[in-house]
């Protein structure tokens, strides 16, 4: 089934037209970058996210409820995935969350979150492709800047993606995991 037809049959979180076709074009054969789909629960989406941080025990119903929320707010949340269609598995993911500011003439700021590539898939530049797609998406949605937080071990990677270190992140957790 052609990629355009296949994407049209999936229940997607946002329009695939926002994904940079140039990024899609350089993925390995059999890999597709697309918005998160309702069917991704069964394609290892949470197993992938668990390689990044604590996920918790999420039921399919809970996933679908959150998916529906994200889809209803598809001008704020842009979760995308890379699927290895050769095996039907999600192998990369990331999200842009668009914040609506009062500053800069009611400007928009993109926040890149939850970047992860399956440990078995690293070295294929999939993380670079996710960041490139999210950066493009933030610009396409009118953001005047896009920001992300990372640990010190990942600074060099994000610098390769065109980002520069600026300021310091602070955090206070309300719930301990």
Residue pairs with C-beta under 8 A, 6 or more apart in sequence:
1 9
3 32
7 16
7 34
10 34
10 37
10 38
10 39
11 37
11 38
11 39
11 71
12 34
12 35
12 36
12 37
12 71
13 35
13 36
13 37
13 67
13 70
13 71
13 74
13 77
13 78
13 79
14 35
14 71
14 74
14 77
14 78
15 35
15 74
16 34
16 35
18 35
18 78
18 137
18 140
18 141
19 33
19 34
19 35
19 80
19 133
19 136
19 137
20 132
20 133
20 136
20 137
23 33
23 129
23 132
23 133
23 136
24 32
24 33
26 125
26 129
27 33
27 82
27 126
27 129
28 124
30 84
30 85
30 86
31 82
31 83
31 84
31 85
31 91
31 126
32 82
32 83
32 85
33 80
33 81
33 82
33 92
33 129
33 130
33 133
34 80
34 81
34 83
35 78
35 79
35 80
35 81
36 45
36 67
36 70
36 79
36 80
36 81
36 93
37 81
38 64
38 67
40 81
40 83
40 90
41 60
41 63
41 64
42 60
43 83
43 88
43 89
43 90
44 89
44 90
45 63
45 81
45 90
45 93
46 55
46 58
46 63
48 90
48 91
48 92
48 93
48 116
48 118
49 55
49 93
49 114
49 116
51 116
51 118
51 119
52 114
52 115
52 116
54 177
70 77
70 79
75 98
75 141
76 97
76 98
76 100
77 95
77 97
77 98
78 95
78 96
78 97
78 98
78 134
78 137
78 141
79 93
79 94
79 95
79 114
80 93
80 94
80 95
80 130
80 133
80 134
80 137
81 90
81 92
81 93
82 90
82 91
82 92
82 93
82 117
82 126
82 129
82 130
83 89
83 90
83 91
84 90
84 91
84 121
89 118
90 118
91 117
91 118
91 120
91 121
91 126
92 116
92 117
92 118
92 121
92 126
92 127
92 129
92 130
93 114
93 115
93 116
93 130
94 112
94 113
94 114
94 115
94 116
94 130
94 131
94 133
94 134
95 112
95 113
95 114
95 134
96 110
96 111
96 112
96 113
96 134
96 137
96 138
96 141
96 146
97 110
97 111
97 113
98 108
98 109
98 110
98 111
98 138
98 141
98 143
99 108
99 109
99 110
99 111
100 106
100 108
101 107
101 108
101 109
104 144
107 143
107 144
108 141
108 142
108 143
108 144
109 143
109 144
109 145
109 146
109 147
110 134
110 137
110 138
110 141
110 143
110 145
110 146
110 147
111 146
111 147
111 148
112 131
112 134
112 135
112 138
112 146
112 147
112 148
113 148
115 127
115 130
115 131
115 148
117 126
117 127
117 130
127 157
128 157
128 160
128 161
131 158
131 161
132 161
134 146
135 146
135 161
135 162
138 146
139 146
148 158
148 163
149 169
150 157
150 158
155 165
159 165
